[in-house]
Each structure stands twice: as C-alpha cells, then as structure tokens.
Amino acid sequence: MAIDISGIASTGRPGFVGHHAEWSDVQSAEAERLLARPLDFDFVRVGFTDPHGLPRTKTLTPQAFRGTLLNGLDMSPGPLVFDSGHALPNDIFAVGAGLDVQELTGAGDFIVIPDPMTLRVEEADGLRTAVVLGDEYTRIGEPHPLSSRGVLKRLLKRAEAEGLFPVVGLELEWYLLRLADPLDRGGVGGFGIQGRAPAVETVNGGYQFNSDLLLADLLPLLAPLGRQLADDLRLPLRTMEHESGPGQIEFTFDPLSALEAADGVVLARSLLKQACLRKGHLASFMAVPGFAGADPSGWHLHQSLTDTAGNNVFVSDSPRQVLSDLGLAYVTGLVEHGAETAALAVPTVNGYRRLDPVNSLSPDRLVWSHENRGAMVRVLGGPQDAGSHVENRIGEPAANPYLYIASQIAAGLAGIGRGGIAAPAEHPHAGTAAAVPADLGEALAAMRESTLVSEVLGEPFTKNLLALKTSEWERYRKWVEEAPDRDVAGVSRWENDEYLMAF
C-alpha cells in the first residue's frame, strides 16, 4: 500500500514558522508573495551568522526553500560553538554544553527561520542563486540565546522603546590580492589545526592614497563587484576608493538602519570573497595580512540616532557644542565602555596590530575629538548641521557586524542613561588618556568584567564567546611559544593561516 508522506515537512518542523516567527506584516506579506509565485533562481543558500560573523548556510532547491518559509530549516549547532580555527572549547555532551543551553546537550539541531526581507539573488557562471539570512530558534520555538542577529534585534527593540532609532554608515576597508595559483584554496587543516593560507601576490605597489591611476587600473575587477553590491544585494554603495596599502580598497555606503547595515556587511563580504575567487583573486578582511607593506585595514562605523519623526537627535542647537547633549552623552558612553566592548569591535588576534601606536591614524587611546582621525571616536558636523554624527574608528573589518553594531548602540545608550559628558581630547594619542586594550587577551579580560556586555549578549552568549575567543587566544600564544620566529613581514604565520582565507 502506498503511504502518503506529502504532509511531512522536508525542512524544519511542520508549521514552525507560523507558530514562532516574530515577523512583521511586511515580512509575512513577502513570504506569502514568495510562496505564491514561481521562483526564478536555481538554488537558495539559507543560513545564519556564527559568533565570528561568518555566514553558515545550506544550499536548497527552490521547492525545499518554500518549505523553510513554512517550517524553518534544521541546522547543526557546530558553527555556534567552534572557535575561529574549528577547535571546540565547550563540552557539547555535558548538560547544557557548559553554557546553560539545554538544547545544545549532545549537539542537537536548532531551527533557522529565514527572513524573507533579506533574500537577494546573485548571478554567476550561468547560475542564479538566492541567498537568505535567518534567525536562530530553539526547537521549542524560543529565540536562540547564541544568535548574533538576535542580540542586535533585542537591543534595537530596547532603543525603539525609548523612541530612538540607530542609523549606521558603513566604511569598510579590505584587501584585493591575486592568488599565486588561481586554484589554490590553502592547505588542509583540522579541528583546531590550521591549514596553510593560500599564497598571494599584491596587485600593485600601493602608497599613493586615493590614487586615480591605481583605482582605475583595478576598475575592470572592481566595477562588476560594485554593480553586484548595488544591483544584486541592493546595497547603497556610494564610493570605491584606493587606500594606502597595495590593493587596499575602501567601499563606503549611504546610511542604513542598524539591522540593514549588519545584514549588508554579512552579504557584501560573502559576495566579494566569492566573486574574487572566481576571478583568481582573494578578498580578505583580515586587518593586517602577512605580506610586506601591508597597511592596516579598519572598519570605521558611522552612527547617529533619530527620533520617531526621523529627526537626527545628535544635532546641536547651541553654537558652543558640536553635538546635542544627548549626542555628547552617547559619545561619552562609547568612550567609557570602549575597553570592555573592544573584543566585539576587534575580535581577532590580528586586529590589535592595527591599534599599535605606530599607526597614527588608528586609535590607541579611549578618547573622542571633533574632526580628528587619530581619536577613537571622531565627531563630525556641528551646530545646526543635520548630518552630525559620530565615527568610531576602533573596529576591524573582520568583526561580527551584529555584535560590533550592538556594542556601539549599547554603550551609547548607557552614556545617555547616565547623562555625563566627557571632555574632548586635545591630542588623540596623549599618554595621559586610558589606552585601548593592547591585545585580544586584554580585551577579553575587560569583557569578562563587563556588566554591560553580559547584559547585551545574555549570559549563555557571553560565556560561549569568551570560551571561543579565549581558545583562539590560547592557541595563538601556544604557537608563539613554540615557533616565535616564524612570521611573514612581521605578522605571524599563525595569523595568516587563521584569518587570511576565512575572513
């Protein structure tokens, strides 16, 4: 006898989305539209972002994707609990995996609910592939406590309750490198055992900042990338610029809402890396790649707040203040919580090389200043200037965008809550001011003591992230003890193998 199994869910759990998704009317309408029309793409990559900010996906047929819009998608929790080198510092077979998350015991699945508003379609090599980001839920339908996107969404709800809406401008630096062997993807690694980074070559000599010649020479590669970001990903690309380093590129974008900005960084980094590989190149968001002449790359995060009417609440009405009292209190929060949130803005071992005082355009002190690129927080604008906003210059381009942006909003809101205003720095590198953490170890120590970070992330996420980043830091320290002289142009081979390809 034939058995009808058509009602059995092929993804997730039957009706999971309808029971548990926290969708707006707009999201629900978009899901219904996708379910009702023929899907004009060949495959769909659906997934989430791990604690390191890297997308983790499964590739589905269009028909299976329809199922995820109703039932969600089963995913393994592995990416949530591996460190950056695929080491597993948590005992996932202990009760709650040592993180008080019962569903992690035994590495059981969780459910991803795709956000239909994030669907973008990329076309390459004759394939039309959609990509969709989602939100992680436990099997019983609760938002997953280890979800990076969930951290930011919770914080945005809190800001909205106060009548404040964060606006974010992206200024992202990265390296365009040529693969010495176009087919080289690096050596084989293991669980906590690094594979070799692919051999790369620089595309030019660099050190002609904003050079028209250097950018024009790379435009045959960059122009299609820019079109894909603008057309396929629908990101508001504003400029493409050549920075100082050889093949060091900066992309800037028009302001976005905080969640749109974070989603956009995940999608943009992924697209750039994939598209460059197809052309025999490597896009790397590692702050200081290991080759001679590498200038540090940063991620400068521009930010402001609007009220419910869309007015910029940072604008000063006083000729004696560059920002409003609320704006200056926000800046003060960024400065006062700069050390404890540093591990969220600069989460890799390599990123702290950029914060070395030798790099005068990178911050080394927890200070703010008006229109000074040496300060951690640079205030732009002035009295009656509707474009007034702040730029935090501490971040590295490999940062998890959800956690980096969340750390800024949380610190700024804490400053507003207290209401004090810190004085601007007369010199951004003055030794009298408190220093930014010198390395990942110091940053993790500050994070460990932070009430603000534990409140923002939640206790399970905080414990997990500390375990993952401590594992990363300890693996690096062990490598240094065993092979202190093995480096590439002042950057350890460990860093190059750990970050160059993955990030």
LOPADREN-118073 format. One record per residue (C-alpha): residue number from 1; x, y, z; residue in one letter. Coordinates in Angstrom, 3 decimals. Layout:
REM residues N
[NUM [X Y Z] 'a']
...
END
This chain:
REM residues 503
[1 [0.000 0.000 0.000] 'm']
[2 [1.337 3.442 -0.935] 'a']
[3 [1.689 5.790 2.030] 'i']
[4 [1.052 9.487 1.548] 'd']
[5 [4.003 11.371 3.041] 'i']
[6 [3.300 14.693 1.315] 's']
[7 [2.352 16.309 4.599] 'g']
[8 [5.665 15.521 6.273] 'i']
[9 [7.979 18.512 6.484] 'a']
[10 [11.214 18.120 4.497] 's']
[11 [12.772 21.037 6.403] 't']
[12 [12.411 22.195 9.988] 'g']
[13 [9.198 21.263 11.777] 'r']
[14 [5.654 21.374 10.384] 'p']
[15 [4.171 24.854 10.813] 'g']
[16 [7.136 26.068 12.901] 'f']
[17 [7.265 29.500 11.235] 'v']
[18 [3.577 30.219 11.710] 'g']
[19 [3.762 29.318 15.385] 'h']
[20 [7.029 31.017 16.340] 'h']
[21 [8.283 33.597 13.807] 'a']
[22 [8.329 37.162 15.092] 'e']
[23 [7.568 38.551 11.655] 'w']
[24 [6.169 41.977 10.860] 's']
[25 [3.265 42.373 8.460] 'd']
[26 [5.772 43.301 5.757] 'v']
[27 [7.794 40.118 6.305] 'q']
[28 [4.659 37.968 6.281] 's']
[29 [3.468 39.593 3.049] 'a']
[30 [6.851 38.993 1.402] 'e']
[31 [6.810 35.324 2.462] 'a']
[32 [3.332 34.912 1.012] 'e']
[33 [4.500 36.530 -2.219] 'r']
[34 [7.427 34.109 -2.478] 'l']
[35 [5.156 31.148 -1.822] 'l']
[36 [2.654 32.270 -4.428] 'a']
[37 [4.913 32.948 -7.406] 'r']
[38 [7.341 30.861 -9.478] 'p']
[39 [10.872 31.237 -8.105] 'l']
[40 [13.266 32.375 -10.812] 'd']
[41 [16.503 31.064 -9.326] 'f']
[42 [18.271 27.720 -9.423] 'd']
[43 [19.301 27.310 -5.783] 'f']
[44 [18.930 29.083 -2.443] 'v']
[45 [21.584 29.398 0.257] 'r']
[46 [19.801 29.728 3.613] 'v']
[47 [21.571 30.182 6.906] 'g']
[48 [22.717 32.317 9.802] 'f']
[49 [25.811 34.117 11.047] 't']
[50 [28.122 32.436 13.552] 'd']
[51 [29.704 34.237 16.546] 'p']
[52 [32.665 35.224 14.353] 'h']
[53 [30.421 36.989 11.836] 'g']
[54 [30.818 34.321 9.145] 'l']
[55 [27.726 33.102 7.274] 'p']
[56 [26.890 29.394 7.656] 'r']
[57 [24.411 28.050 5.116] 't']
[58 [22.787 25.095 3.454] 'k']
[59 [22.033 25.145 -0.280] 't']
[60 [18.444 24.216 -1.106] 'l']
[61 [16.366 23.719 -4.209] 't']
[62 [13.664 26.358 -4.724] 'p']
[63 [10.985 23.825 -3.742] 'q']
[64 [12.785 22.971 -0.495] 'a']
[65 [13.143 26.693 0.187] 'f']
[66 [9.369 27.051 0.067] 'r']
[67 [9.299 24.536 2.904] 'g']
[68 [11.603 26.708 5.028] 't']
[69 [9.158 29.605 4.741] 'l']
[70 [6.604 27.389 6.484] 'l']
[71 [8.669 25.047 8.613] 'n']
[72 [12.110 26.607 9.104] 'g']
[73 [15.384 24.798 8.428] 'l']
[74 [17.211 22.317 10.661] 'd']
[75 [20.819 23.352 11.327] 'm']
[76 [23.637 21.845 13.364] 's']
[77 [24.864 23.959 16.293] 'p']
[78 [28.506 23.249 15.396] 'g']
[79 [29.198 26.719 13.941] 'p']
[80 [27.877 28.293 17.142] 'l']
[81 [30.436 26.537 19.341] 'v']
[82 [33.594 26.258 17.200] 'f']
[83 [36.336 28.850 17.601] 'd']
[84 [37.861 30.574 14.560] 's']
[85 [40.110 27.575 13.868] 'g']
[86 [37.386 24.949 14.297] 'h']
[87 [38.507 23.991 17.799] 'a']
[88 [35.732 23.001 20.200] 'l']
[89 [36.366 24.521 23.643] 'p']
[90 [32.943 23.596 25.068] 'n']
[91 [31.905 20.089 26.082] 'd']
[92 [28.796 19.728 23.955] 'i']
[93 [27.947 16.404 25.598] 'f']
[94 [27.769 17.912 29.077] 'a']
[95 [24.350 19.063 30.252] 'v']
[96 [23.704 22.416 28.595] 'g']
[97 [27.121 22.170 26.900] 'a']
[98 [28.520 24.115 29.856] 'g']
[99 [26.546 27.165 28.680] 'l']
[100 [23.197 26.504 30.384] 'd']
[101 [21.564 25.940 26.982] 'v']
[102 [19.798 22.617 27.379] 'q']
[103 [19.187 22.115 23.678] 'e']
[104 [22.938 22.165 22.995] 'l']
[105 [23.395 18.969 25.004] 't']
[106 [24.573 16.345 22.548] 'g']
[107 [24.766 18.865 19.681] 'a']
[108 [21.101 18.606 18.766] 'g']
[109 [19.709 20.648 15.877] 'd']
[110 [18.174 24.090 16.138] 'f']
[111 [15.842 25.787 13.652] 'i']
[112 [16.606 28.730 11.357] 'v']
[113 [13.653 30.817 10.242] 'i']
[114 [14.607 32.645 7.034] 'p']
[115 [13.946 36.370 6.963] 'd']
[116 [12.245 36.859 3.567] 'p']
[117 [13.282 40.516 3.502] 'm']
[118 [16.960 39.521 3.238] 't']
[119 [16.535 37.463 0.048] 'l']
[120 [18.956 38.563 -2.658] 'r']
[121 [19.723 36.875 -5.984] 'v']
[122 [23.274 36.608 -7.296] 'e']
[123 [24.133 35.505 -10.835] 'e']
[124 [27.468 33.852 -11.685] 'a']
[125 [28.688 31.143 -14.057] 'd']
[126 [25.209 30.721 -15.514] 'g']
[127 [23.588 30.062 -12.125] 'l']
[128 [21.063 32.267 -10.382] 'r']
[129 [21.474 31.662 -6.669] 't']
[130 [19.421 33.318 -3.967] 'a']
[131 [20.870 33.921 -0.507] 'v']
[132 [18.695 34.387 2.577] 'v']
[133 [19.745 35.205 6.136] 'l']
[134 [17.682 33.913 9.014] 'g']
[135 [17.133 33.928 12.755] 'd']
[136 [18.033 31.039 15.024] 'e']
[137 [15.371 29.467 17.242] 'y']
[138 [15.439 26.603 19.718] 't']
[139 [13.386 23.529 18.852] 'r']
[140 [10.668 24.651 21.256] 'i']
[141 [10.330 27.935 19.386] 'g']
[142 [12.257 30.428 21.515] 'e']
[143 [14.846 32.838 20.063] 'p']
[144 [18.186 31.060 20.363] 'h']
[145 [20.413 32.518 23.111] 'p']
[146 [23.530 32.165 20.902] 'l']
[147 [22.121 34.153 17.963] 's']
[148 [24.241 37.163 16.922] 's']
[149 [21.399 38.649 14.897] 'r']
[150 [19.127 38.125 17.884] 'g']
[151 [21.477 40.193 20.075] 'v']
[152 [21.152 43.197 17.785] 'l']
[153 [17.400 42.797 17.319] 'k']
[154 [16.815 42.740 21.099] 'r']
[155 [18.861 45.892 21.534] 'l']
[156 [17.011 47.666 18.734] 'l']
[157 [13.711 46.894 20.451] 'k']
[158 [15.065 48.491 23.597] 'r']
[159 [16.155 51.603 21.712] 'a']
[160 [12.785 51.806 19.971] 'e']
[161 [11.044 51.674 23.342] 'a']
[162 [12.993 54.833 24.192] 'e']
[163 [11.909 56.462 20.923] 'g']
[164 [15.385 56.155 19.376] 'l']
[165 [16.342 54.586 16.048] 'f']
[166 [20.029 53.916 15.267] 'p']
[167 [21.339 54.884 11.836] 'v']
[168 [24.609 53.356 10.625] 'v']
[169 [27.032 54.350 7.872] 'g']
[170 [29.483 51.715 6.655] 'l']
[171 [33.083 52.448 5.727] 'e']
[172 [34.775 49.106 5.126] 'l']
[173 [38.401 48.539 4.124] 'e']
[174 [39.693 45.292 2.630] 'w']
[175 [42.485 43.838 0.530] 'y']
[176 [42.237 42.720 -3.075] 'l']
[177 [45.018 40.167 -3.589] 'l']
[178 [45.946 37.937 -6.508] 'r']
[179 [46.177 34.203 -5.880] 'l']
[180 [49.615 32.974 -6.924] 'a']
[181 [47.827 29.822 -8.099] 'd']
[182 [44.220 30.591 -9.126] 'p']
[183 [43.152 27.138 -7.918] 'l']
[184 [44.900 27.398 -4.527] 'd']
[185 [42.498 27.403 -1.582] 'r']
[186 [45.106 26.696 1.078] 'g']
[187 [46.245 23.532 2.827] 'g']
[188 [44.150 21.022 4.736] 'v']
[189 [43.523 21.810 8.399] 'g']
[190 [41.712 20.031 11.211] 'g']
[191 [39.817 20.656 14.433] 'f']
[192 [41.937 23.398 15.945] 'g']
[193 [44.721 22.566 13.480] 'i']
[194 [45.408 25.248 10.930] 'q']
[195 [45.637 24.643 7.235] 'g']
[196 [48.064 26.694 5.166] 'r']
[197 [46.815 30.016 3.837] 'a']
[198 [46.883 30.306 0.035] 'p']
[199 [49.904 32.062 -1.466] 'a']
[200 [49.004 35.569 -2.630] 'v']
[201 [50.582 38.406 -4.574] 'e']
[202 [49.859 42.116 -4.401] 't']
[203 [48.026 43.729 -7.325] 'v']
[204 [50.046 46.978 -7.132] 'n']
[205 [52.659 48.756 -5.053] 'g']
[206 [50.231 50.980 -3.170] 'g']
[207 [51.170 54.028 -1.076] 'y']
[208 [49.542 56.557 -3.338] 'q']
[209 [46.437 57.307 -1.270] 'f']
[210 [43.257 57.802 -3.322] 'n']
[211 [45.303 57.298 -6.487] 's']
[212 [43.127 57.657 -9.569] 'd']
[213 [45.606 55.535 -11.522] 'l']
[214 [45.665 52.626 -9.066] 'l']
[215 [41.887 52.503 -8.759] 'l']
[216 [41.320 52.864 -12.496] 'a']
[217 [43.750 50.010 -13.114] 'd']
[218 [41.653 47.768 -10.830] 'l']
[219 [38.299 49.007 -12.115] 'l']
[220 [37.818 46.068 -14.527] 'p']
[221 [37.695 43.884 -11.394] 'l']
[222 [36.035 46.344 -9.026] 'l']
[223 [33.278 47.694 -11.294] 'a']
[224 [31.454 44.340 -11.641] 'p']
[225 [31.759 43.891 -7.882] 'l']
[226 [30.259 47.308 -7.280] 'g']
[227 [27.389 46.567 -9.651] 'r']
[228 [26.684 43.280 -7.860] 'q']
[229 [26.599 45.026 -4.477] 'l']
[230 [24.248 47.703 -5.778] 'a']
[231 [22.066 45.626 -8.101] 'd']
[232 [22.077 42.074 -6.708] 'd']
[233 [22.375 42.892 -2.988] 'l']
[234 [20.550 46.240 -3.243] 'r']
[235 [23.132 47.892 -1.012] 'l']
[236 [23.512 51.690 -1.320] 'p']
[237 [27.133 51.674 -2.487] 'l']
[238 [28.444 55.237 -2.513] 'r']
[239 [32.177 55.141 -3.257] 't']
[240 [35.033 52.809 -4.161] 'm']
[241 [38.431 54.159 -3.161] 'e']
[242 [42.048 53.017 -3.177] 'h']
[243 [43.549 53.258 0.287] 'e']
[244 [47.265 53.380 1.104] 's']
[245 [48.241 49.710 1.073] 'g']
[246 [48.925 47.707 -2.098] 'p']
[247 [45.494 46.670 -3.351] 'g']
[248 [43.815 48.059 -0.233] 'q']
[249 [40.261 49.092 -1.136] 'i']
[250 [37.591 51.000 0.751] 'e']
[251 [33.874 50.755 -0.006] 'f']
[252 [31.506 53.246 1.623] 't']
[253 [27.716 53.078 1.752] 'f']
[254 [24.884 55.508 2.363] 'd']
[255 [23.289 55.351 5.838] 'p']
[256 [21.111 52.360 6.692] 'l']
[257 [19.107 51.173 9.656] 's']
[258 [21.259 49.172 12.075] 'a']
[259 [19.866 45.753 11.118] 'l']
[260 [20.045 46.503 7.390] 'e']
[261 [23.662 47.584 7.835] 'a']
[262 [24.642 44.433 9.733] 'a']
[263 [22.897 42.151 7.230] 'd']
[264 [24.517 44.139 4.432] 'g']
[265 [28.042 43.597 5.752] 'v']
[266 [27.488 39.831 6.007] 'v']
[267 [26.138 39.681 2.453] 'l']
[268 [28.731 42.063 0.992] 'a']
[269 [31.760 40.328 2.493] 'r']
[270 [30.445 36.971 1.316] 's']
[271 [29.765 38.162 -2.226] 'l']
[272 [33.138 39.915 -2.552] 'l']
[273 [35.057 36.854 -1.379] 'k']
[274 [33.177 34.504 -3.717] 'q']
[275 [33.341 36.786 -6.752] 'a']
[276 [37.073 37.443 -6.311] 'c']
[277 [37.857 33.725 -6.013] 'l']
[278 [36.111 33.110 -9.312] 'r']
[279 [38.496 35.653 -10.876] 'k']
[280 [41.651 34.113 -9.383] 'g']
[281 [41.834 36.736 -6.619] 'h']
[282 [41.246 36.872 -2.882] 'l']
[283 [39.234 39.472 -0.993] 'a']
[284 [40.489 39.492 2.587] 's']
[285 [39.001 41.410 5.507] 'f']
[286 [41.920 40.450 7.764] 'm']
[287 [43.127 43.689 9.364] 'a']
[288 [46.850 43.219 8.652] 'v']
[289 [47.582 40.475 6.112] 'p']
[290 [51.016 38.902 6.286] 'g']
[291 [52.890 40.381 3.354] 'f']
[292 [55.478 43.121 3.056] 'a']
[293 [53.988 46.604 3.006] 'g']
[294 [50.502 45.763 4.302] 'a']
[295 [48.859 48.846 5.789] 'd']
[296 [46.208 48.062 8.446] 'p']
[297 [42.571 47.932 7.328] 's']
[298 [39.829 49.255 9.562] 'g']
[299 [36.074 49.332 9.752] 'w']
[300 [35.015 52.850 10.707] 'h']
[301 [31.460 52.748 11.989] 'l']
[302 [29.447 55.944 11.479] 'h']
[303 [26.423 56.249 13.729] 'q']
[304 [23.639 58.539 14.834] 's']
[305 [20.141 58.320 16.305] 'l']
[306 [16.845 59.618 15.021] 't']
[307 [13.550 60.139 16.791] 'd']
[308 [10.202 58.705 15.677] 't']
[309 [9.823 61.545 13.151] 'a']
[310 [13.206 60.791 11.573] 'g']
[311 [14.966 63.822 13.046] 'n']
[312 [18.656 63.479 13.900] 'n']
[313 [18.793 63.876 17.689] 'v']
[314 [22.566 64.429 17.634] 'f']
[315 [22.164 67.881 16.067] 'v']
[316 [23.195 70.702 18.379] 's']
[317 [21.121 73.867 18.734] 'd']
[318 [23.942 75.574 20.606] 's']
[319 [26.780 77.376 18.790] 'p']
[320 [29.059 76.247 21.631] 'r']
[321 [28.512 72.481 21.165] 'q']
[322 [29.376 70.233 18.239] 'v']
[323 [26.571 67.815 19.204] 'l']
[324 [23.439 67.945 21.325] 's']
[325 [23.664 66.970 24.995] 'd']
[326 [22.185 63.609 24.065] 'l']
[327 [24.751 63.162 21.290] 'g']
[328 [27.666 64.022 23.573] 'l']
[329 [26.334 61.639 26.224] 'a']
[330 [26.219 58.915 23.556] 'y']
[331 [29.851 59.683 22.651] 'v']
[332 [30.785 59.547 26.329] 't']
[333 [29.247 56.078 26.563] 'g']
[334 [31.336 54.903 23.598] 'l']
[335 [34.497 56.168 25.273] 'v']
[336 [33.761 54.952 28.802] 'e']
[337 [32.826 51.466 27.611] 'h']
[338 [35.483 51.325 24.913] 'g']
[339 [37.747 48.823 26.664] 'a']
[340 [35.058 46.340 27.687] 'e']
[341 [33.432 46.347 24.225] 't']
[342 [36.742 46.202 22.319] 'a']
[343 [36.575 42.425 21.857] 'a']
[344 [33.306 42.892 19.947] 'l']
[345 [34.784 45.554 17.659] 'a']
[346 [38.225 43.939 17.332] 'v']
[347 [37.620 40.207 17.858] 'p']
[348 [40.780 38.699 16.314] 't']
[349 [44.392 38.388 17.445] 'v']
[350 [45.454 40.143 14.267] 'n']
[351 [43.170 43.172 14.698] 'g']
[352 [45.212 44.547 17.599] 'y']
[353 [48.245 45.010 15.344] 'r']
[354 [46.277 47.829 13.756] 'r']
[355 [45.853 49.571 17.139] 'l']
[356 [49.605 49.762 17.706] 'd']
[357 [50.607 53.410 18.391] 'p']
[358 [52.900 53.268 15.340] 'v']
[359 [49.752 53.526 13.214] 'n']
[360 [48.843 57.158 13.875] 's']
[361 [45.512 57.010 12.025] 'l']
[362 [44.332 54.133 14.215] 's']
[363 [43.206 54.803 17.783] 'p']
[364 [45.346 53.776 20.724] 'd']
[365 [43.547 55.854 23.402] 'r']
[366 [39.960 55.847 24.666] 'l']
[367 [39.157 59.426 23.670] 'v']
[368 [36.910 61.478 21.403] 'w']
[369 [37.605 64.592 19.411] 's']
[370 [35.987 66.811 16.810] 'h']
[371 [37.161 66.052 13.248] 'e']
[372 [40.327 64.253 14.365] 'n']
[373 [41.156 60.961 12.646] 'r']
[374 [43.568 59.936 15.389] 'g']
[375 [40.821 59.697 18.031] 'a']
[376 [38.859 56.539 18.724] 'm']
[377 [35.606 58.473 18.369] 'v']
[378 [35.605 61.214 15.766] 'r']
[379 [32.693 63.664 15.870] 'v']
[380 [31.611 65.040 12.513] 'l']
[381 [29.336 68.009 11.909] 'g']
[382 [28.479 70.874 14.204] 'g']
[383 [25.726 73.226 15.351] 'p']
[384 [22.607 73.099 13.143] 'q']
[385 [24.272 70.514 10.864] 'd']
[386 [21.614 67.895 10.039] 'a']
[387 [24.351 65.432 9.085] 'g']
[388 [26.016 65.489 12.510] 's']
[389 [27.123 62.032 13.599] 'h']
[390 [29.987 60.124 15.194] 'v']
[391 [32.525 57.718 13.753] 'e']
[392 [34.112 55.026 15.905] 'n']
[393 [37.455 54.134 14.329] 'r']
[394 [38.367 51.192 16.558] 'i']
[395 [36.768 48.340 14.597] 'g']
[396 [38.412 45.848 12.264] 'e']
[397 [36.762 44.713 9.011] 'p']
[398 [36.587 41.089 10.201] 'a']
[399 [34.290 41.961 13.124] 'a']
[400 [30.896 40.308 13.556] 'n']
[401 [28.658 43.163 12.344] 'p']
[402 [25.749 42.319 14.649] 'y']
[403 [27.962 42.338 17.742] 'l']
[404 [30.053 45.346 16.699] 'y']
[405 [26.994 47.484 15.958] 'i']
[406 [25.183 46.221 19.070] 'a']
[407 [28.185 47.091 21.250] 's']
[408 [28.107 50.670 19.964] 'q']
[409 [24.392 51.170 20.498] 'i']
[410 [24.543 49.622 23.971] 'a']
[411 [27.486 51.768 25.049] 'a']
[412 [25.894 54.897 23.606] 'g']
[413 [22.551 54.241 25.295] 'l']
[414 [24.369 53.630 28.585] 'a']
[415 [26.011 57.024 28.203] 'g']
[416 [22.647 58.644 27.529] 'i']
[417 [21.211 56.918 30.582] 'g']
[418 [23.926 58.351 32.813] 'r']
[419 [23.887 61.782 31.196] 'g']
[420 [27.510 62.804 31.835] 'g']
[421 [29.680 64.375 29.139] 'i']
[422 [33.388 63.597 28.762] 'a']
[423 [35.754 66.342 27.624] 'a']
[424 [37.285 66.018 24.139] 'p']
[425 [40.952 65.105 23.848] 'a']
[426 [43.437 67.829 22.991] 'e']
[427 [45.699 65.207 21.408] 'h']
[428 [44.318 61.807 20.323] 'p']
[429 [47.455 59.905 21.322] 'h']
[430 [48.244 61.672 24.611] 'a']
[431 [49.673 59.224 27.121] 'g']
[432 [47.532 60.673 29.915] 't']
[433 [44.367 59.075 28.495] 'a']
[434 [43.383 55.450 29.078] 'a']
[435 [44.720 53.093 26.432] 'a']
[436 [42.712 50.751 24.243] 'v']
[437 [43.422 47.073 25.007] 'p']
[438 [46.856 46.111 23.709] 'a']
[439 [45.853 42.642 22.535] 'd']
[440 [42.970 40.190 22.452] 'l']
[441 [43.912 38.859 25.891] 'g']
[442 [43.492 42.300 27.483] 'e']
[443 [40.244 42.875 25.606] 'a']
[444 [38.810 39.574 26.831] 'l']
[445 [39.834 40.391 30.411] 'a']
[446 [37.923 43.689 30.171] 'a']
[447 [34.919 41.968 28.602] 'm']
[448 [34.920 39.335 31.346] 'r']
[449 [34.386 42.074 33.946] 'e']
[450 [31.747 43.949 31.955] 's']
[451 [28.187 44.122 33.207] 't']
[452 [27.204 45.977 30.036] 'l']
[453 [28.419 43.212 27.687] 'v']
[454 [26.810 40.410 29.693] 's']
[455 [23.504 42.298 29.692] 'e']
[456 [23.652 42.889 25.935] 'v']
[457 [24.737 39.391 24.930] 'l']
[458 [22.990 37.447 27.663] 'g']
[459 [24.805 35.052 29.975] 'e']
[460 [24.951 31.998 27.657] 'p']
[461 [26.250 34.013 24.698] 'f']
[462 [28.786 35.809 26.890] 't']
[463 [30.125 32.519 28.272] 'k']
[464 [30.265 30.993 24.809] 'n']
[465 [32.008 33.942 23.166] 'l']
[466 [34.566 34.146 25.966] 'l']
[467 [35.251 30.427 25.588] 'a']
[468 [35.662 30.704 21.803] 'l']
[469 [37.887 33.779 21.844] 'k']
[470 [39.940 32.507 24.788] 't']
[471 [40.555 29.290 22.849] 's']
[472 [41.665 31.366 19.855] 'e']
[473 [43.974 33.487 22.025] 'w']
[474 [45.489 30.479 23.808] 'e']
[475 [46.143 28.638 20.552] 'r']
[476 [47.969 31.713 19.298] 'y']
[477 [50.019 32.057 22.500] 'r']
[478 [50.980 28.387 22.334] 'k']
[479 [52.105 28.820 18.743] 'w']
[480 [54.246 31.859 19.681] 'v']
[481 [55.943 29.878 22.460] 'e']
[482 [56.748 27.021 20.099] 'e']
[483 [57.610 28.979 16.930] 'a']
[484 [58.394 32.597 17.847] 'p']
[485 [60.425 33.403 14.708] 'd']
[486 [58.047 32.110 12.074] 'r']
[487 [56.368 35.169 10.625] 'd']
[488 [55.568 36.914 7.353] 'v']
[489 [56.565 40.571 7.238] 'a']
[490 [56.002 40.999 10.981] 'g']
[491 [52.695 39.119 11.056] 'v']
[492 [52.774 35.584 12.438] 's']
[493 [52.132 32.694 10.088] 'r']
[494 [49.538 31.591 12.636] 'w']
[495 [47.521 34.757 11.963] 'e']
[496 [47.846 34.436 8.204] 'n']
[497 [46.711 30.807 8.282] 'd']
[498 [43.887 31.563 10.728] 'e']
[499 [42.374 34.623 9.105] 'y']
[500 [43.547 35.380 5.539] 'l']
[501 [41.237 32.973 3.721] 'm']
[502 [38.394 32.546 6.242] 'a']
[503 [37.927 36.276 6.823] 'f']
END
